[in-house]
Amino acid sequence: MQVEDIEAVAALDSECFPLPWQEEQYRYELHENPFAHVYVLEVDDRIIGYIDFWITFETCQLAKIAVAPAYRGQQYAHLLMDVMIATANQEQCETISLEVRVSNEAAHKLYEHYDFIKVNVRKAYYQDNGEDADFLIKALGGNCI
């Protein structure tokens, strides 16, 4: 992701999430968060998806992933997930974690495809409606001997 992508990513975020991040949050991710890895996915010179994940020491945490509604169901989210998993493996992370709305069936199917397992429920996690979040983890190889 580049600075010139921020406006398009923020617009896509607003289209996909009830609690979108503001452009300033994406600027922070790009310029100030040393742990952030932010990638965009383009089709015909249009940003149709993005992923933001954080790597700190041996852990990776998925912060955001989105694909424009018109492009869903075409494996684009898999491309973004593959980038995150490859990067986490390259950085020798032991796990990848994420939170997902309990009602988000499509996201649950995506994460199940990648062998994420539910380890906890975060009660009233989402501020917009108090919905719970499932806390999922995927084990990686890490730096084990």
N, CA, C and O of each residue as an XYZ file, in Angstrom:
580
protein
N       0.843     -1.176      0.000
C       0.000      0.000      0.000
C       0.887      1.237      0.000
O       1.907      1.289      0.687
N       0.488      2.209     -0.767
C       1.194      3.471     -0.847
C       0.286      4.590     -0.311
O      -0.922      4.407     -0.163
N       0.881      5.729     -0.030
C       0.116      6.867      0.480
C      -1.048      7.209     -0.455
O      -2.144      7.528      0.004
N      -0.807      7.143     -1.748
C      -1.864      7.498     -2.699
C      -3.034      6.508     -2.697
O      -4.071      6.781     -3.302
N      -2.879      5.370     -2.028
C      -3.953      4.379     -1.938
C      -4.890      4.607     -0.757
O      -5.960      4.002     -0.688
N      -4.502      5.465      0.159
C      -5.244      5.614      1.418
C      -6.701      5.990      1.193
O      -7.587      5.407      1.817
N      -6.961      6.926      0.339
C      -8.341      7.364      0.114
C      -9.205      6.214     -0.396
O     -10.328      6.021      0.070
N      -8.679      5.451     -1.355
C      -9.440      4.330     -1.916
C      -9.641      3.231     -0.871
O     -10.714      2.632     -0.804
N      -8.623      2.965     -0.062
C      -8.741      1.934      0.972
C      -9.758      2.363      2.030
O     -10.572      1.551      2.470
N      -9.718      3.619      2.434
C     -10.689      4.113      3.417
C     -12.112      4.039      2.859
O     -13.046      3.713      3.592
N     -12.282      4.336      1.583
C     -13.603      4.241      0.958
C     -14.082      2.785      0.938
O     -15.245      2.506      1.227
N     -13.188      1.873      0.600
C     -13.532      0.452      0.600
C     -13.865     -0.019      2.011
O     -14.796     -0.800      2.208
N     -13.103      0.458      2.986
C     -13.357      0.125      4.386
C     -14.768      0.555      4.791
O     -15.479     -0.191      5.463
N     -15.165      1.753      4.383
C     -16.509      2.258      4.689
C     -17.591      1.415      4.026
O     -18.685      1.254      4.566
N     -17.275      0.884      2.859
C     -18.226      0.052      2.130
C     -18.381     -1.329      2.786
O     -19.437     -1.954      2.685
N     -17.333     -1.792      3.451
C     -17.309     -3.165      3.960
C     -17.597     -3.317      5.445
O     -18.035     -4.385      5.874
N     -17.364     -2.276      6.242
C     -17.458     -2.430      7.688
C     -18.341     -1.367      8.325
O     -18.337     -0.214      7.894
N     -19.105     -1.752      9.358
C     -19.924     -0.773     10.063
C     -19.092      0.195     10.913
O     -19.560      1.287     11.237
N     -17.878     -0.191     11.272
C     -16.970      0.676     12.032
C     -15.675      0.875     11.242
O     -14.633      0.338     11.617
N     -15.734      1.638     10.158
C     -14.533      1.781      9.321
C     -13.462      2.636      9.989
O     -13.744      3.496     10.824
N     -12.245      2.368      9.595
C     -11.141      3.222     10.024
C     -11.157      4.506      9.206
O     -11.624      4.529      8.068
N     -10.646      5.557      9.799
C     -10.498      6.828      9.099
C      -9.165      6.829      8.353
O      -8.287      6.012      8.629
N      -9.027      7.748      7.415
C      -7.785      7.838      6.642
C      -6.571      8.017      7.544
O      -5.493      7.509      7.237
N      -6.734      8.733      8.652
C      -5.610      8.963      9.562
C      -5.086      7.645     10.136
O      -3.887      7.502     10.376
N      -5.975      6.697     10.353
C      -5.536      5.405     10.888
C      -4.676      4.652      9.870
O      -3.721      3.968     10.239
N      -5.018      4.784      8.605
C      -4.197      4.145      7.575
C      -2.860      4.861      7.409
O      -1.841      4.225      7.143
N      -2.866      6.170      7.563
C      -1.589      6.905      7.545
C      -0.690      6.438      8.686
O       0.515      6.261      8.508
N      -1.286      6.242      9.850
C      -0.535      5.731     10.996
C       0.046      4.354     10.667
O       1.221      4.098     10.927
N      -0.765      3.483     10.105
C      -0.286      2.143      9.765
C       0.907      2.215      8.812
O       1.878      1.477      8.975
N       0.834      3.092      7.832
C       1.907      3.200      6.836
C       3.168      3.860      7.368
O       4.275      3.421      7.058
N       3.016      4.895      8.155
C       4.168      5.720      8.508
C       4.678      5.561      9.931
O       5.852      5.823     10.192
N       3.829      5.142     10.851
C       4.235      5.155     12.253
C       4.217      3.795     12.939
O       4.936      3.598     13.918
N       3.428      2.869     12.459
C       3.343      1.562     13.100
C       4.441      0.659     12.538
O       4.327      0.181     11.410
N       5.496      0.421     13.308
C       6.605     -0.385     12.787
C       6.254     -1.860     12.613
O       7.012     -2.604     11.991
N       5.122     -2.289     13.150
C       4.720     -3.684     13.073
C       3.752     -3.969     11.926
O       3.495     -5.130     11.606
N       3.214     -2.912     11.305
C       2.163     -3.063     10.299
C       2.714     -3.482      8.939
O       3.774     -3.041      8.494
N       1.939     -4.355      8.309
C       2.169     -4.779      6.926
C       0.831     -4.567      6.222
O      -0.149     -5.243      6.534
N       0.788     -3.644      5.287
C      -0.469     -3.306      4.621
C      -0.307     -3.488      3.119
O       0.586     -2.907      2.501
N      -1.185     -4.302      2.542
C      -1.131     -4.599      1.112
C      -2.491     -4.318      0.488
O      -3.531     -4.489      1.124
N      -2.463     -3.886     -0.768
C      -3.698     -3.707     -1.525
C      -3.718     -4.712     -2.666
O      -2.679     -5.198     -3.111
N      -4.917     -5.007     -3.122
C      -5.127     -5.888     -4.265
C      -5.848     -5.083     -5.334
O      -6.920     -4.529     -5.092
N      -5.250     -5.026     -6.517
C      -5.820     -4.235     -7.607
C      -6.263     -5.126     -8.758
O      -5.608     -6.115     -9.088
N      -7.382     -4.761     -9.359
C      -7.877     -5.372    -10.586
C      -8.195     -4.225    -11.529
O      -8.966     -3.329    -11.184
N      -7.610     -4.247    -12.705
C      -7.819     -3.179    -13.690
C      -7.552     -1.800    -13.088
O      -8.337     -0.870    -13.273
N      -6.440     -1.682    -12.369
C      -5.999     -0.424    -11.751
C      -6.982      0.122    -10.709
O      -6.960      1.315    -10.403
N      -7.828     -0.731    -10.173
C      -8.767     -0.337     -9.120
C      -8.500     -1.197     -7.893
O      -8.376     -2.416     -8.006
N      -8.410     -0.567     -6.715
C      -8.215     -1.312     -5.480
C      -9.524     -2.005     -5.123
O     -10.549     -1.364     -4.893
N      -9.458     -3.341     -5.086
C     -10.665     -4.122     -4.781
C     -10.542     -4.866     -3.452
O     -11.492     -5.507     -3.001
N      -9.371     -4.776     -2.833
C      -9.184     -5.439     -1.561
C      -7.927     -4.950     -0.868
O      -7.068     -4.312     -1.477
N      -7.837     -5.257      0.404
C      -6.640     -4.906      1.169
C      -6.545     -5.805      2.386
O      -7.522     -6.424      2.808
N      -5.347     -5.862      2.936
C      -5.105     -6.588      4.180
C      -4.113     -5.794      5.009
O      -3.163     -5.218      4.479
N      -4.341     -5.770      6.302
C      -3.457     -5.097      7.253
C      -3.221     -6.084      8.389
O      -4.162     -6.516      9.056
N      -1.959     -6.434      8.602
C      -1.626     -7.320      9.705
C      -0.376     -6.810     10.398
O       0.434     -6.082      9.825
N      -0.249     -7.223     11.662
C       0.859     -6.763     12.493
C       1.712     -7.949     12.899
O       1.192     -8.984     13.316
N       3.008     -7.801     12.777
C       3.929     -8.831     13.239
C       4.755     -8.252     14.371
O       5.483     -7.273     14.201
N       4.624     -8.879     15.526
C       5.405     -8.494     16.698
C       6.059     -9.754     17.251
O       5.396    -10.668     17.741
N       7.371     -9.767     17.155
C       8.153    -10.907     17.617
C       7.654    -12.181     16.949
O       7.744    -12.306     15.728
N       7.126    -13.137     17.727
C       6.748    -14.423     17.155
C       5.260    -14.509     16.808
O       4.768    -15.596     16.506
N       4.540    -13.398     16.845
C       3.106    -13.440     16.571
C       2.715    -12.509     15.425
O       3.324    -11.464     15.194
N       1.689    -12.932     14.732
C       1.084    -12.126     13.669
C      -0.382    -11.959     14.041
O      -1.037    -12.913     14.463
N      -0.890    -10.748     13.884
C      -2.302    -10.500     14.165
C      -2.931     -9.829     12.954
O      -2.446     -8.807     12.469
N      -4.011    -10.419     12.478
C      -4.763     -9.822     11.379
C      -5.583     -8.665     11.930
O      -6.428     -8.854     12.805
N      -5.331     -7.467     11.415
C      -6.075     -6.290     11.863
C      -7.296     -6.052     10.981
O      -8.389     -5.797     11.487
N      -7.113     -6.133      9.663
C      -8.212     -5.871      8.721
C      -7.978     -6.649      7.438
O      -6.845     -6.789      6.978
N      -9.044     -7.143      6.880
C      -9.032     -7.705      5.529
C     -10.387     -7.378      4.920
O     -11.420     -7.497      5.579
N     -10.374     -6.968      3.663
C     -11.629     -6.644      2.989
C     -11.488     -6.840      1.486
O     -10.427     -6.623      0.900
N     -12.589     -7.254      0.891
C     -12.706     -7.353     -0.563
C     -14.016     -6.663     -0.933
O     -15.042     -6.880     -0.288
N     -13.976     -5.845     -1.957
C     -15.177     -5.137     -2.408
C     -16.296     -6.134     -2.686
O     -16.048     -7.200     -3.250
N     -17.524     -5.799     -2.297
C     -18.646     -6.737     -2.470
C     -18.776     -7.307     -3.880
O     -19.107     -8.484     -4.031
N     -18.528     -6.512     -4.909
C     -18.672     -6.990     -6.281
C     -17.638     -8.049     -6.655
O     -17.800     -8.744     -7.658
N     -16.585     -8.176     -5.863
C     -15.502     -9.113     -6.179
C     -15.431    -10.297     -5.212
O     -14.512    -11.111     -5.303
N     -16.368    -10.401     -4.309
C     -16.362    -11.499     -3.351
C     -16.728    -12.819     -4.026
O     -17.399    -12.840     -5.058
N     -16.281    -13.904     -3.433
C     -16.570    -15.223     -3.976
C     -15.695    -15.596     -5.158
O     -15.978    -16.572     -5.852
N     -14.635    -14.831     -5.397
C     -13.747    -15.082     -6.529
C     -12.313    -15.378     -6.080
O     -11.373    -15.260     -6.866
N     -12.158    -15.759     -4.828
C     -10.869    -16.164     -4.262
C      -9.898    -15.015     -4.008
O      -8.728    -15.267     -3.717
N     -10.335    -13.781     -4.107
C      -9.429    -12.651     -3.853
C      -9.000    -12.587     -2.388
O      -7.856    -12.244     -2.093
N      -9.901    -12.912     -1.480
C      -9.517    -12.923     -0.068
C      -8.423    -13.961      0.181
O      -7.566    -13.772      1.044
N      -8.457    -15.047     -0.571
C      -7.422    -16.076     -0.441
C      -6.058    -15.521     -0.850
O      -5.050    -15.833     -0.216
N      -6.019    -14.719     -1.880
C      -4.748    -14.108     -2.292
C      -4.175    -13.245     -1.176
O      -2.975    -13.285     -0.903
N      -5.035    -12.470     -0.536
C      -4.586    -11.617      0.570
C      -4.133    -12.454      1.765
O      -3.105    -12.159      2.375
N      -4.887    -13.482      2.096
C      -4.505    -14.357      3.207
C      -3.177    -15.048      2.918
O      -2.348    -15.206      3.814
N      -2.976    -15.457      1.670
C      -1.721    -16.121      1.298
C      -0.525    -15.201      1.522
O       0.532    -15.660      1.956
N      -0.678    -13.915      1.234
C       0.406    -12.948      1.471
C       0.715    -12.867      2.959
O       1.879    -12.891      3.358
N      -0.330    -12.771      3.780
C      -0.111    -12.677      5.219
C       0.572    -13.928      5.755
O       1.538    -13.833      6.512
N       0.085    -15.086      5.372
C       0.647    -16.331      5.887
C       2.085    -16.516      5.428
O       2.933    -16.945      6.209
N       2.366    -16.199      4.181
C       3.745    -16.307      3.683
C       4.674    -15.358      4.431
O       5.791    -15.731      4.789
N       4.213    -14.138      4.666
C       5.028    -13.163      5.399
C       5.251    -13.619      6.833
O       6.365    -13.527      7.350
N       4.206    -14.107      7.473
C       4.326    -14.585      8.856
C       5.292    -15.763      8.936
O       6.095    -15.845      9.866
N       5.220    -16.659      7.983
C       6.165    -17.784      7.955
C       7.594    -17.299      7.729
O       8.527    -17.770      8.379
N       7.756    -16.362      6.808
C       9.087    -15.813      6.524
C       9.677    -15.148      7.763
O      10.883    -15.222      7.998
N       8.828    -14.501      8.551
C       9.275    -13.825      9.779
C       9.333    -14.780     10.968
O       9.565    -14.356     12.100
N       9.122    -16.060     10.708
C       9.195    -17.125     11.710
C       8.197    -16.953     12.853
O       8.498    -17.244     14.010
N       7.007    -16.474     12.503
C       5.948    -16.357     13.510
C       5.479    -17.744     13.929
O       5.513    -18.693     13.146
N       5.047    -17.839     15.166
C       4.522    -19.092     15.688
C       3.017    -19.196     15.500
O       2.486    -20.292     15.320
N       2.321    -18.048     15.540
C       0.864    -18.050     15.401
C       0.393    -16.820     14.632
O       1.089    -15.811     14.525
N      -0.815    -16.951     14.104
C      -1.567    -15.818     13.562
C      -2.882    -15.799     14.330
O      -3.524    -16.836     14.497
N      -3.283    -14.619     14.797
C      -4.547    -14.503     15.526
C      -5.429    -13.452     14.875
O      -4.964    -12.604     14.113
N      -6.715    -13.528     15.196
C      -7.674    -12.553     14.667
C      -8.959    -12.620     15.469
O      -9.228    -13.598     16.167
N      -9.739    -11.567     15.355
C     -11.104    -11.545     15.878
C     -12.043    -11.424     14.684
O     -11.740    -10.747     13.702
N     -13.193    -12.097     14.788
C     -14.186    -12.047     13.725
C     -15.573    -12.070     14.362
O     -15.811    -12.788     15.333
N     -16.476    -11.280     13.807
C     -17.853    -11.271     14.319
C     -18.415    -12.688     14.290
O     -18.212    -13.423     13.323
N     -19.114    -13.064     15.343
C     -19.691    -14.409     15.384
C     -20.679    -14.614     14.239
O     -20.889    -15.748     13.810
N     -21.288    -13.542     13.738
C     -22.286    -13.655     12.671
C     -21.689    -13.655     11.263
O     -22.425    -13.843     10.294
N     -20.399    -13.452     11.126
C     -19.777    -13.327      9.801
C     -19.426    -14.715      9.249
O     -18.288    -15.173      9.355
N     -20.420    -15.361      8.667
C     -20.255    -16.727      8.173
C     -19.226    -16.828      7.052
O     -18.450    -17.783      7.015
N     -19.208    -15.868      6.145
C     -18.253    -15.917      5.036
C     -16.815    -15.847      5.551
O     -15.947    -16.580      5.077
N     -16.571    -14.976      6.509
C     -15.226    -14.870      7.077
C     -14.853    -16.145      7.822
O     -13.718    -16.613      7.730
N     -15.801    -16.702      8.555
C     -15.524    -17.955      9.270
C     -15.123    -19.058      8.288
O     -14.197    -19.821      8.566
N     -15.798    -19.149      7.160
C     -15.457    -20.168      6.150
C     -14.047    -19.928      5.603
O     -13.282    -20.872      5.405
N     -13.716    -18.669      5.365
C     -12.368    -18.341      4.882
C     -11.328    -18.790      5.888
O     -10.356    -19.449      5.520
N     -11.516    -18.446      7.147
C     -10.523    -18.774      8.169
C     -10.458    -20.279      8.434
O      -9.381    -20.805      8.714
N     -11.580    -20.970      8.351
C     -11.573    -22.425      8.500
C     -10.760    -23.071      7.389
O     -10.056    -24.053      7.621
N     -10.855    -22.520      6.176
C     -10.072    -23.026      5.045
C      -8.575    -22.995      5.362
O      -7.817    -23.847      4.898
N      -8.164    -22.022      6.143
C      -6.749    -21.861      6.499
C      -6.409    -22.463      7.867
O      -5.367    -22.155      8.445
N      -7.286    -23.313      8.373
C      -7.043    -24.058      9.613
C      -6.945    -23.190     10.861
O      -6.244    -23.547     11.807
N      -7.628    -22.073     10.874
C      -7.750    -21.308     12.113
C      -8.710    -22.054     13.032
O      -9.677    -22.662     12.573
N      -8.438    -22.003     14.324
C      -9.329    -22.641     15.287
C      -9.810    -21.601     16.297
O      -9.086    -20.669     16.647
N     -11.028    -21.780     16.750
C     -11.604    -20.884     17.747
C     -11.064    -21.253     19.114
O     -11.142    -22.406     19.540
N     -10.512    -20.256     19.798
C      -9.961    -20.514     21.128
C     -10.678    -19.748     22.226
O     -10.506    -20.045     23.408
N     -11.485    -18.757     21.838
C     -12.148    -17.951     22.856
C     -13.239    -17.115     22.196
O     -13.299    -17.001     20.971
N     -14.097    -16.533     23.027
C     -15.097    -15.568     22.572
C     -14.849    -14.280     23.339
O     -14.722    -14.286     24.564
N     -14.783    -13.188     22.612
C     -14.635    -11.876     23.251
C     -16.032    -11.261     23.309
O     -16.589    -10.838     22.296
N     -16.572    -11.224     24.504
C     -17.946    -10.765     24.702
C     -18.075     -9.273     24.408
O     -17.231     -8.469     24.803
N     -19.153     -8.924     23.707
C     -19.491     -7.524     23.392
C     -18.297     -6.766     22.813
O     -18.048     -5.617     23.178
N     -17.575     -7.404     21.925
C     -16.335     -6.862     21.368
C     -16.577     -5.663     20.441
O     -15.806     -4.703     20.442
N     -17.646     -5.730     19.657
C     -17.879     -4.694     18.644
C     -18.724     -3.556     19.194
O     -19.810     -3.775     19.731
N     -18.214     -2.340     19.053
C     -18.835     -1.157     19.640
C     -20.145     -0.765     18.968
O     -21.003     -0.158     19.609
N     -20.317     -1.096     17.693
C     -21.510     -0.643     16.988
C     -22.781     -1.332     17.474
O     -23.847     -0.718     17.515
N     -22.668     -2.621     17.844
C     -23.873     -3.325     18.265
C     -23.642     -4.285     19.442
O     -24.555     -5.014     19.830
N     -22.443     -4.290     20.002
C     -22.153     -5.148     21.139
C     -22.015     -6.618     20.799
O     -22.033     -7.469     21.688
N     -21.877     -6.921     19.520
C     -21.747     -8.318     19.098
C     -20.448     -8.929     19.626
O     -19.426     -8.255     19.756
N     -20.524    -10.208     19.921
C     -19.333    -10.941     20.339
C     -18.407    -11.176     19.145
O     -18.827    -11.141     17.989
N     -17.141    -11.415     19.461
C     -16.160    -11.787     18.456
C     -15.578    -13.145     18.816
O     -15.264    -13.411     19.976
N     -15.438    -13.991     17.821
C     -14.678    -15.221     18.021
C     -13.206    -14.873     17.882
O     -12.814    -14.153     16.963
N     -12.397    -15.383     18.793
C     -10.952    -15.198     18.738
C     -10.368    -16.478     18.161
O     -10.505    -17.552     18.746
N      -9.715    -16.356     17.006
C      -9.195    -17.505     16.280
C      -7.668    -17.448     16.220
O      -7.071    -16.371     16.203
N      -7.058    -18.619     16.188
C      -5.600    -18.724     16.071
C      -5.253    -19.811     15.055
O      -5.923    -20.838     14.946
N      -4.192    -19.543     14.326
C      -3.608    -20.529     13.408
C      -2.171    -20.754     13.852
O      -1.410    -19.802     14.025
N      -1.808    -22.008     14.033
C      -0.430    -22.343     14.397
C       0.436    -22.375     13.148
O       0.024    -22.877     12.102
N       1.638    -21.833     13.273
C       2.631    -21.858     12.207
C       3.875    -22.591     12.716
O       3.928    -23.036     13.862
N       4.861    -22.702     11.843
C       6.082    -23.400     12.218
C       6.928    -22.651     13.215
O       7.540    -23.263     14.090
N       6.975    -21.332     13.103
C       7.766    -20.525     14.022
C       9.246    -20.809     13.918
O       9.747    -21.198     12.863
N       9.928    -20.613     15.004
C      11.377    -20.767     15.058
C      11.722    -21.985     15.902
O      12.723    -21.996     16.619
N      10.884    -23.007     15.808
C      11.089    -24.217     16.609
C      12.234    -25.042     16.035
O      12.488    -25.040     14.831
N      12.910    -25.740     16.926
C      14.013    -26.611     16.512
C      13.547    -28.050     16.584
O      14.315    -28.963     16.279
